[in-house]
Amino acid sequence: MLRYLQIKNFALIDNSEIEFSEGLNIISGETGAGKSIIIQALSILLGGRASVDQIRTGCDEAALNGAISINNKKVQEYLKTLGIEIENDEIIVRRILSNSGKSRSFINGTQVTSKELSDISAELFDFHGQHEGVSLLRRNTHINYLDDFIDISGDLTILKDLYNRLKAKYKELNLLLSDDDQKEKRIELIKFEIEEIESAKIKDNEDEELRNEIKIYENVEKISSLFEDLKNNFSGNEGILSKLRISKNSLAGIAELDKRLKNKDDELSDIFYKLEDVYSELNNFSRQYETEPNKLDALIERSEAIEKMKRKYGGSIGAIRKYLVEIKKELNMIIFSSEQKEKIEKEYAEIQKMYINQALKVSKIRKEKAVVLEKSIINELNKLGMEKSDFKISVINEESEDDYIEINLKKLKYGENGIDSVEFLISPNAGEPLKSLIKIASGGELSRVILALKTILSSKDSIETMIFDEIDAGIGGKVAISVAKSLKSISKNRQVICITHLAQIAALGDRNFLIKKESLNERTKTSIQPLNESLKRNEIARMLSGNVTEISLNHANELISSLNSND
């Protein structure tokens, strides 16, 4: 759950803090006040793509900070693998955007990549923005909603692995069947790449070691200066060693006269010689900065060469090594193709058979469970004011003459998700035929289908916070009340953060916030204000009529009382 959010120098916000609560958190405000800025900030904080355009004009950087409570064991274990300690089941996430175009991400002070941050956030947060409505209007996304409901991740993992193996084996087989001219060109390219990679002689973790060395040599003048101060403190008439030598000789003379001090004389001598060794080693170490004046240029050149190789061959040193193994294997395959052909054909047939069996298994599950999801969605749509609607999920196997797999004498489309084509069909009103959701759904109907899906799927995942950006698009009246109650129902089991322009939804908020835009000293600024019960009534009155009047306040009180009494 998101407990706290700070937004600094981001878009129109100079510095705002929000303390969220459990349950339903409502963010409202006039059109154009900047409500969407909060969602943008949240998205970026949690690993989304950032842009320098989002930094407040006149500022060098923007900072986003969030405190997140975590009860998800999977996330906690993942954080441990990153070396991040968790205290009181809470992490502090920080994202810095700079004018240079770079961004930095931190969890509990430890720097992480935006992908690592995004992977963690995907387990804890579920965003529904206007883009999801667009997503639902793309037929190829419907299969993902069905699979999320079924929870067949294990079977899908097996299926995807078999698909990838099948495509890889097909590639091997295709190479064996390609003509000699293509083979010669491919051999030439592979040999060049092998020579390029092997001649680079890249060591494990060399990129990280180079970054550390570059940092050292970028500060060589400062280091040399500090070494010089250190040597001066050690050597010379006033240095530590000179004074300690005098003290050692004095104590030696005393020990000659008083044998009881012999041990102390030995101890002081040990200290002196140890310090002398330390000085000698430091003195020798400091000379490397004097004898390697071009070291920094060499390090940067080597680092750039390795980064170029990483970009070309997979993004990491490990990926380069993996690619080298793969192309060497491919080279051997081409050279010894005649010997390999029969073996590869047999392996391809075996993998294809396993893929077909797994695809048929997944297809059977989808067709059975699609009926269950249909009934659940219809039930939720009834609650959301679509009592006369009908909803079906079409799961079919499409035939194709291009890139097909043959099953039961049919040439079927196939891919990593199997052989199924899934499409949502809806009839919003009684007596109307079922048609594709992507063709007939209005904005309000689409919002309710999405909310129905979210409500159903929320019981099947470990998401702790759901974030809705204008789920209420295109609705009002009784439908708005139904949507509000549905959001309230979801918020009883997890945190919900919702941007809305509807008073019906705002009235059910456990904590409400107002977004305001104002001009001060010729600068536009967006601020965030938490609302107490009195201010909440004022905001709902404004949402109802556009102005806060005695009549609109009475309407707001009636709405709040009516909705909460039925909660």
ChimeraX attribute file (.defattr): number of C-alpha atoms within 10 A of each C-alpha:
attribute: neighborCount
match mode: 1-to-1
recipient: residues
	/A:1	22
	/A:2	24
	/A:3	15
	/A:4	16
	/A:5	23
	/A:6	18
	/A:7	22
	/A:8	22
	/A:9	21
	/A:10	26
	/A:11	21
	/A:12	21
	/A:13	21
	/A:14	19
	/A:15	17
	/A:16	16
	/A:17	17
	/A:18	17
	/A:19	15
	/A:20	23
	/A:21	17
	/A:22	18
	/A:23	23
	/A:24	26
	/A:25	23
	/A:26	25
	/A:27	25
	/A:28	26
	/A:29	21
	/A:30	16
	/A:31	11
	/A:32	11
	/A:33	18
	/A:34	21
	/A:35	25
	/A:36	16
	/A:37	18
	/A:38	21
	/A:39	20
	/A:40	17
	/A:41	23
	/A:42	21
	/A:43	18
	/A:44	22
	/A:45	28
	/A:46	27
	/A:47	21
	/A:48	15
	/A:49	12
	/A:50	21
	/A:51	13
	/A:52	19
	/A:53	12
	/A:54	19
	/A:55	24
	/A:56	18
	/A:57	15
	/A:58	7
	/A:59	13
	/A:60	13
	/A:61	21
	/A:62	23
	/A:63	21
	/A:64	24
	/A:65	23
	/A:66	23
	/A:67	20
	/A:68	17
	/A:69	19
	/A:70	18
	/A:71	14
	/A:72	14
	/A:73	10
	/A:74	12
	/A:75	17
	/A:76	18
	/A:77	12
	/A:78	14
	/A:79	18
	/A:80	11
	/A:81	10
	/A:82	13
	/A:83	10
	/A:84	18
	/A:85	15
	/A:86	16
	/A:87	9
	/A:88	7
	/A:89	12
	/A:90	18
	/A:91	22
	/A:92	17
	/A:93	23
	/A:94	23
	/A:95	25
	/A:96	19
	/A:97	24
	/A:98	19
	/A:99	15
	/A:100	9
	/A:101	11
	/A:102	12
	/A:103	20
	/A:104	14
	/A:105	24
	/A:106	19
	/A:107	21
	/A:108	15
	/A:109	12
	/A:110	14
	/A:111	16
	/A:112	17
	/A:113	13
	/A:114	21
	/A:115	13
	/A:116	15
	/A:117	22
	/A:118	19
	/A:119	15
	/A:120	18
	/A:121	19
	/A:122	14
	/A:123	16
	/A:124	23
	/A:125	21
	/A:126	17
	/A:127	17
	/A:128	19
	/A:129	17
	/A:130	14
	/A:131	11
	/A:132	17
	/A:133	17
	/A:134	11
	/A:135	14
	/A:136	19
	/A:137	19
	/A:138	13
	/A:139	15
	/A:140	12
	/A:141	15
	/A:142	18
	/A:143	19
	/A:144	12
	/A:145	17
	/A:146	24
	/A:147	18
	/A:148	14
	/A:149	20
	/A:150	18
	/A:151	14
	/A:152	14
	/A:153	11
	/A:154	8
	/A:155	15
	/A:156	18
	/A:157	13
	/A:158	16
	/A:159	24
	/A:160	18
	/A:161	14
	/A:162	22
	/A:163	23
	/A:164	15
	/A:165	16
	/A:166	21
	/A:167	17
	/A:168	13
	/A:169	19
	/A:170	18
	/A:171	13
	/A:172	21
	/A:173	22
	/A:174	12
	/A:175	19
	/A:176	21
	/A:177	14
	/A:178	11
	/A:179	10
	/A:180	12
	/A:181	9
	/A:182	11
	/A:183	17
	/A:184	13
	/A:185	10
	/A:186	16
	/A:187	18
	/A:188	12
	/A:189	14
	/A:190	17
	/A:191	14
	/A:192	11
	/A:193	17
	/A:194	17
	/A:195	12
	/A:196	12
	/A:197	18
	/A:198	11
	/A:199	9
	/A:200	13
	/A:201	9
	/A:202	17
	/A:203	9
	/A:204	11
	/A:205	11
	/A:206	14
	/A:207	20
	/A:208	11
	/A:209	13
	/A:210	18
	/A:211	13
	/A:212	11
	/A:213	15
	/A:214	19
	/A:215	12
	/A:216	14
	/A:217	19
	/A:218	13
	/A:219	11
	/A:220	16
	/A:221	12
	/A:222	12
	/A:223	15
	/A:224	16
	/A:225	11
	/A:226	13
	/A:227	17
	/A:228	14
	/A:229	11
	/A:230	15
	/A:231	18
	/A:232	14
	/A:233	15
	/A:234	20
	/A:235	15
	/A:236	12
	/A:237	11
	/A:238	11
	/A:239	14
	/A:240	17
	/A:241	20
	/A:242	16
	/A:243	14
	/A:244	18
	/A:245	16
	/A:246	11
	/A:247	16
	/A:248	22
	/A:249	14
	/A:250	12
	/A:251	20
	/A:252	20
	/A:253	12
	/A:254	15
	/A:255	17
	/A:256	12
	/A:257	11
	/A:258	11
	/A:259	12
	/A:260	11
	/A:261	15
	/A:262	16
	/A:263	11
	/A:264	15
	/A:265	22
	/A:266	15
	/A:267	12
	/A:268	19
	/A:269	19
	/A:270	13
	/A:271	14
	/A:272	19
	/A:273	14
	/A:274	12
	/A:275	16
	/A:276	17
	/A:277	12
	/A:278	13
	/A:279	17
	/A:280	13
	/A:281	11
	/A:282	14
	/A:283	15
	/A:284	10
	/A:285	12
	/A:286	17
	/A:287	12
	/A:288	12
	/A:289	15
	/A:290	11
	/A:291	9
	/A:292	11
	/A:293	12
	/A:294	11
	/A:295	16
	/A:296	19
	/A:297	13
	/A:298	13
	/A:299	16
	/A:300	15
	/A:301	12
	/A:302	17
	/A:303	19
	/A:304	14
	/A:305	14
	/A:306	22
	/A:307	16
	/A:308	12
	/A:309	19
	/A:310	17
	/A:311	11
	/A:312	11
	/A:313	19
	/A:314	14
	/A:315	13
	/A:316	17
	/A:317	20
	/A:318	14
	/A:319	13
	/A:320	20
	/A:321	16
	/A:322	13
	/A:323	17
	/A:324	19
	/A:325	13
	/A:326	12
	/A:327	17
	/A:328	15
	/A:329	13
	/A:330	19
	/A:331	20
	/A:332	13
	/A:333	19
	/A:334	24
	/A:335	15
	/A:336	12
	/A:337	19
	/A:338	12
	/A:339	12
	/A:340	16
	/A:341	19
	/A:342	12
	/A:343	12
	/A:344	18
	/A:345	14
	/A:346	11
	/A:347	16
	/A:348	20
	/A:349	14
	/A:350	12
	/A:351	17
	/A:352	21
	/A:353	15
	/A:354	17
	/A:355	25
	/A:356	20
	/A:357	14
	/A:358	20
	/A:359	26
	/A:360	16
	/A:361	14
	/A:362	20
	/A:363	20
	/A:364	14
	/A:365	14
	/A:366	24
	/A:367	17
	/A:368	12
	/A:369	16
	/A:370	21
	/A:371	14
	/A:372	14
	/A:373	22
	/A:374	17
	/A:375	14
	/A:376	17
	/A:377	23
	/A:378	21
	/A:379	17
	/A:380	21
	/A:381	26
	/A:382	16
	/A:383	17
	/A:384	23
	/A:385	17
	/A:386	21
	/A:387	15
	/A:388	14
	/A:389	18
	/A:390	23
	/A:391	24
	/A:392	21
	/A:393	22
	/A:394	19
	/A:395	20
	/A:396	13
	/A:397	17
	/A:398	14
	/A:399	15
	/A:400	14
	/A:401	10
	/A:402	9
	/A:403	10
	/A:404	16
	/A:405	20
	/A:406	14
	/A:407	13
	/A:408	7
	/A:409	7
	/A:410	14
	/A:411	17
	/A:412	20
	/A:413	19
	/A:414	22
	/A:415	17
	/A:416	17
	/A:417	19
	/A:418	22
	/A:419	24
	/A:420	23
	/A:421	18
	/A:422	22
	/A:423	22
	/A:424	23
	/A:425	21
	/A:426	24
	/A:427	20
	/A:428	22
	/A:429	13
	/A:430	11
	/A:431	10
	/A:432	12
	/A:433	11
	/A:434	17
	/A:435	17
	/A:436	18
	/A:437	23
	/A:438	18
	/A:439	10
	/A:440	16
	/A:441	18
	/A:442	15
	/A:443	15
	/A:444	17
	/A:445	22
	/A:446	22
	/A:447	23
	/A:448	29
	/A:449	24
	/A:450	19
	/A:451	24
	/A:452	23
	/A:453	20
	/A:454	19
	/A:455	18
	/A:456	16
	/A:457	18
	/A:458	18
	/A:459	12
	/A:460	12
	/A:461	12
	/A:462	15
	/A:463	19
	/A:464	21
	/A:465	22
	/A:466	22
	/A:467	20
	/A:468	21
	/A:469	21
	/A:470	19
	/A:471	27
	/A:472	23
	/A:473	20
	/A:474	14
	/A:475	18
	/A:476	15
	/A:477	9
	/A:478	12
	/A:479	19
	/A:480	22
	/A:481	22
	/A:482	22
	/A:483	25
	/A:484	23
	/A:485	21
	/A:486	20
	/A:487	25
	/A:488	22
	/A:489	15
	/A:490	20
	/A:491	21
	/A:492	12
	/A:493	14
	/A:494	18
	/A:495	24
	/A:496	28
	/A:497	26
	/A:498	25
	/A:499	24
	/A:500	21
	/A:501	22
	/A:502	21
	/A:503	24
	/A:504	26
	/A:505	27
	/A:506	27
	/A:507	26
	/A:508	24
	/A:509	24
	/A:510	16
	/A:511	22
	/A:512	25
	/A:513	24
	/A:514	19
	/A:515	21
	/A:516	18
	/A:517	19
	/A:518	12
	/A:519	9
	/A:520	8
	/A:521	5
	/A:522	7
	/A:523	9
	/A:524	12
	/A:525	18
	/A:526	21
	/A:527	18
	/A:528	21
	/A:529	15
	/A:530	17
	/A:531	17
	/A:532	12
	/A:533	10
	/A:534	9
	/A:535	15
	/A:536	22
	/A:537	24
	/A:538	21
	/A:539	26
	/A:540	29
	/A:541	24
	/A:542	19
	/A:543	22
	/A:544	19
	/A:545	15
	/A:546	12
	/A:547	15
	/A:548	17
	/A:549	13
	/A:550	11
	/A:551	12
	/A:552	20
	/A:553	21
	/A:554	13
	/A:555	17
	/A:556	26
	/A:557	17
	/A:558	13
	/A:559	21
	/A:560	21
	/A:561	14
	/A:562	12
	/A:563	16
	/A:564	13
	/A:565	8
	/A:566	7
	/A:567	10
